[in-house]
Amino acid sequence: MNLKGMTWDHPRGFDPVVAASRAYSATTDVHISWDKRSLQAFADASIQQLAAEYDFIILDHPHVGQISEQGALLPLENNINPEASIGGSAESYAWNGQVWAYAIDAACQMAAHRPDMKAPTPTTWEEFLNDDASKFRALTPLLPVDAFDMFMTLVAGRGEENMPQNREKFVTDKNGLYALTVLRALYDLGPDEQVDMNPIAVLETLSTTNEFACSPCLFGYVNYARPNFREHQIAYFDLPLCAGHNMPRGILGGAGIGVSAKTKFPKDAKAFAKWITSAPVQSGLYLQNNGQPANRHTWIGQRKDIEFAGFFDGGFHTMANAWTRPRDVWFLGFVDDVCEIFPSFFRKAIPVETFLAQINALFQQHVKKDT
């Protein structure tokens, strides 16, 4: 039996599913081949189109609202165990009473630095608004989708996790203006190229040059914390806090494995999806092959391992308190439109009040369109 899967183009996304599939085929008659798409396509690609060609799709949880309406994936057995899920990863694939994917990979926005450079690390966002903020030598991924995710992380970090606020405003003025002010400060501290950089580009820069010492907010990748993955080893630490608040609320990322509604072998496909996300596989084969597991017990078990502690221990508290963004049908279209205008916020120095009004106007358009 031959099945096909689609994942994303990074060692963290490709290597562990290939290795796991090879091991699985050694003890079953199920053989799985994998294709990969870019990180941007991972966020943008139509799950419905992919499901017409592939048996498995590695996907991002904000798609589940659309998946539920379109019927592109098969609902899976509801085996969610909150005690085994880190940061709500497993729960993020549940929608309208169904589970549409199993969490295979866990990530959230956290902070990264180069320990060998001995530079100070920030503990609050307000430190970036001070005159001496250059001491952090910060580089921030401000590619539009990452900038907007950070916008939501900052708002949630001030206790406003209920997004949208109402049908008129995506976020409150107070917290929205705060978030945009911090983003503008981070842009001003680094090169203009930040607007074109995703987390991988920033981590590559941190780990291969000595120009920057930290990145205060990006999606964490375990690979860069491993010895000898790159020239310089990265370590992670808790996201800076918003003054007056005591919990980091990094926006949840990661990935899930879904099964196409058009697969000819639904029983076998579901069995593999359940197997690859089980604790023994996540803590063993998956982790050993550049994977970043979604199982909470795996994270806890690796916190003292010298090979992985810089990620699993340094980022544990932030990951455990991750925040799940909206997954409603209107959300992805809204994100696309906000991302179209975000570069202008930085490069044309649009006032924060004006830009927040633009975000809310786009939000109103999408909510009214989809209701």
Disulfide bonds with the S-S distance in Angstrom:
none
